[in-house]
Amino acid sequence: MIKNISNLGDAALYCDFGNDVNQKTNFKVIKYFKHIKKKNIEGITNLIPSYNKLIISFDLNVVNFTELKKKIEDIKFPENDIRRNQKIIKIPTCCDDEFALDIERLSSKLNLTKKEILEKYFNKEYFCYMTGFIAGMPFLGDIDEKIRLERLETPRVKVPKGAVGITEQFANIYTFESPGGWNILGSTPTKIFDKANERQPTLICPGDKVLFYEINKKEYFKLNGNK
Amino acid sequence: MEINKITVLREGVNSTFQDLGRNNCYHIGLPFSGAMDKRNYLIANKLVGNKHNEAVIEFAYQGPLIKIEDGNINFAISGDIKFNIKKNGKLITGDCYKNYNLSKNDEVDIISTNNSVYGYFAVSGGFDLKNNFGSYSTHVRSKVGANNGNKIQKDENFFIKDFKDKHVNKSLKYINSKIEYIRILKGTNFDYFFEQSIKEFTSKEFLVTKLSDRMGMRLQGSKIKNLKETNIRSEGLIKGVIQVPADGNPIIMLSDHGTIGGYPKIGVVISADYDRLVQTPSGKKIKFKLIELKEAEKLYKLYQMETENLLSQI
């Protein structure tokens, strides 16, 4: 199912699953990722799944590109459907003006009212394609076609922790204060990344389903205070 | 048991605890981190009799000023570093690649690096720290690693684990090697760029700009022109990857890079040249040379043999 394996530098395999970015392709990536991770193959130091690629980095003292490529090609992957183990995670989100930093921009560019945008946003189940860039950040899709917009022309130097943003076909949650260019429409008090929980530090994992639901400011601060 | 305690009187620049790095966390968005210059890190630990993955203090350009608050410490500094020691009130000029014993009220003042970026301060027994995800390596952006994921601050205290062999003198004759070229392999989007741009990329000099840190090295030189697409679908990154954003200025991913990126990859620095790459200070120029995978693997074996040979001399 991997279309092609090439080298990324001298210490990583670059596995290409095709050009399409959709859930079907991504499920294949996640399946390979999970299976290879479970096998604990000697020399592999990191696995980085994304929409349609899987990068496998390795320790050059233990194995080299040709040897590891062969090992990966020889693995028999199970036929099971990982969708059966999908978790559903509910994320409370407050879209008060204080948090919806780009709602005006979205409203004028998309020619929709604030209410219409939020309705479309909340009325959908999302799929987690990958996590990363910053620790625990989930890349979720696909958002309603009518609320798709490109990134900000000038990215923010600081997007606050907890910010919920959208761009193109995707939504995400800023797990840390970070620079970023996504259109921010709310904030969640939910802790998405917990470094103290080393076994399962991320609340949302690739392959999971995510539902957002709206809360008011009072509920937001109550949840935030109880964190 | 004796208490060995130090106080940081001046924090230096980007001083953090680092070890060999963090495995198996890229998929949750945590980079490998770890000591930027692995060889100098390993040498520093060996000089004080530590196991090879003990945490050390890494600093950039200027190191901390450290006072021994209580007990004794045995330390060594690796890199190309200017430093002074104040022992029993007397000032001594320090030498890298050599261990020193200090007692209560003595000080180490790590003044600056010479024509390089990173240096390492290791103590016998190691620092008494909490690890995170199996590593002491600090990643400041996600607040992960030793010292609660923070840079080392002024007035902080650290404890040092008990150690034996306090008075064994160890040293190494070593001069940090420089190379003319940083050798690279073709990146996965090599064919996204104009032939002329690739020619310039692999023959002209590029300036290491001030916007370089543990996350990445931003270069300036000939603009690398894209003929296909200036963005790709976001995908994984590893250290050493050279991305070219729309403005045509290459960025090399270093140990604390974001784990996912969406710029085309023109090349990847070979593993054998990484230590030397990261030691190139801002304001200096570097040149790239394109080689093949087999040669990169051979060069890594050589690098590894050299490192092991150096460690065996201590």
Interface residues (C-beta under 8 A of the other chain):
Chain A: S6 N7 L8 G9 D10 A11 A12 Y14 V21 F33 K37 T45 N46 L47 I48 P49 S50 Y51 N52 K53 L54 I55 S57 L60 N61 N64 F65 M130 T131 G132 F133 I134 A135 G136 M137 F139 T175 F176 S178 F193 K195 E198 P201 T202 P206
Chain B: N23 N24 C25 Y26 H27 I28 G29 L30 F32 N132 F133 G134 R141 S142 K143 V144 G149 L185 G187 T188 R233 S234 E235 G236 L237 I238 G240 V241 G258 T259 I260 G261 K265 V268 V269 I270 S271 L293 A296 E297 Y300 Q304
